[in-house]
């Protein structure tokens, strides 16, 4: 089930809210347990709606890790046993993710590498497995390190793993960030209203913006690369750049908004990444929860930047190869990760002293061009297709600069693309606010209601349109 | 071993069983509807039948054909000839089930229309075949529906 579907908006969520807010107990703890139980059951229904079989996998992950953490906690005075349970838990989780996400890729790569023809079974990727596995890993590692206490009640733990707002496409919520909220959370009118606004903002980003530019990019991607004009190629990748941002940040906003409506505070996942003036800056603003996860659970444990330059370079390289691999079981994703790894190393060790002296506008332009080239690797199904597309962006296949297709596409989409660029770069968000509180509230209410109605109109006329990050 | 240890062991065994089970689940065919259609029509007579586009399919069944991965549709221009062969490929199981329900309903409506005045047509409709297998639907109204169905299964299972 997707948030931007009529089933979710008009059936699932209203029903959920009624059950969630139905006050059954006077005792605060019992009431929180009831809320967690409702949230857990409805989250399982939400997941099973689209993945009736793979819910088994999520339940196995919940039961295994719940028991593993109980054992880690039990063996606190026996480090060897504690470590054994911890290592087994890491193997279990990594194997589960690895098998369901990378089995086909590994077998196909072996076939390609050694000219073999081992049979490859097409096993569908369980939705959200990368996200919930990373959440559960963060919890297991935190308990092992002694950073958080083991959760002895399976209901709050299972709720944390399966919580439907961020189950399918993040943000990756670390247990330490919601530990207290799982046992004690308040939903105030202000928080609920803020949640609605976040949700509508995210819905608008997805339905009005992402789907619109996504259609343009799909159209361009369907054309023969060699025949694309330079302008069409750039328009295409600008559209994809906007699509992936509005699609993914839209989902994150909806997740954060839903979380607020339930009393949770999830951390921000995007901070205007297309305002970045360097690649390092970009990755501080894009998919913050994933970058933080890799920093906390891979980069720092590997030694971070504390073990000399060579080791730091290796660590950055490992982290970015894994980041690429996390996004998908294909060489283009690994290339995309390595591409960023190399750029970040170059920024840190080669251009560090030069970058600050370059005018901000040039830094911004270069960063955006690099980011867009990165998205070419990300959006194409193979490395050769990505290189072909990059070639057409720079006219390497004798592409003409502009043709009638480009003129046609520009005439129909230029205005909306400019509006979206202004939104994505935070120009509108930086406009001064109306100082009068009541007038401000009135304008915002009208605005958000308008966006919601517009979204419904779009949704009625559109076919099924899943989020891009569902496939990760 | 502790209770939690047994819990972990059971989960590991269940995961292995689940993975094993995944290898035995039938997977969708990679073939497009056209290819399956060609295999089916090789085995049954298509005299008097012609291939139609999505517009005709939409008008007959009310489908939005863009929603499907691919489709193959052939039938007769003669309104009294009820023979038709329809194959729809889609990776979404729910979409296929929805489409199959629509086809079933349309077939029943057609049958009730013909049953009182055209015994040949109503007999063909009564014996019509509707199946879903390996991510594809086949609907055949034809004298050789059984042969067509056999060819369909053979093609999608290859």
Contacts between the chains, C-beta under 8 A, distances in Angstrom:
chain1	res1	chain2	res2	distance
A	56	B	14	7.9
A	56	B	18	6.1
A	57	B	15	7.8
A	57	B	18	6.6
A	60	B	11	5.1
A	60	B	14	5.7
A	60	B	15	5.5
A	60	B	18	7.1
A	63	B	7	6.2
A	63	B	10	7.9
A	63	B	11	5.2
A	64	B	7	7.4
A	64	B	8	5.6
A	64	B	11	3.7
A	64	B	12	7.2
A	64	B	15	7.7
A	66	B	7	7.5
A	67	B	3	7.9
A	67	B	4	4.0
A	67	B	5	7.4
A	67	B	7	3.5
A	67	B	8	4.8
A	67	B	11	7.2
A	68	B	4	7.3
A	68	B	8	5.6
A	70	B	2	7.9
A	70	B	4	4.1
A	71	B	2	6.1
A	71	B	4	4.6
A	71	B	5	6.1
A	71	B	8	7.2
A	74	B	2	6.5
A	74	B	4	7.0
A	85	B	8	7.8
A	88	B	8	7.1
A	89	B	8	7.9
A	92	B	8	7.7
A	92	B	11	7.6
A	92	B	12	6.6
A	92	B	15	7.4
A	96	B	15	6.4
A	99	B	19	6.3
A	121	B	22	7.4
A	121	B	23	5.6
A	121	B	27	6.8
A	122	B	27	4.7
A	122	B	28	7.4
A	123	B	22	5.4
A	463	B	64	6.9
A	463	B	66	7.0
A	463	B	67	5.6
A	464	B	67	7.4
A	464	B	92	7.9
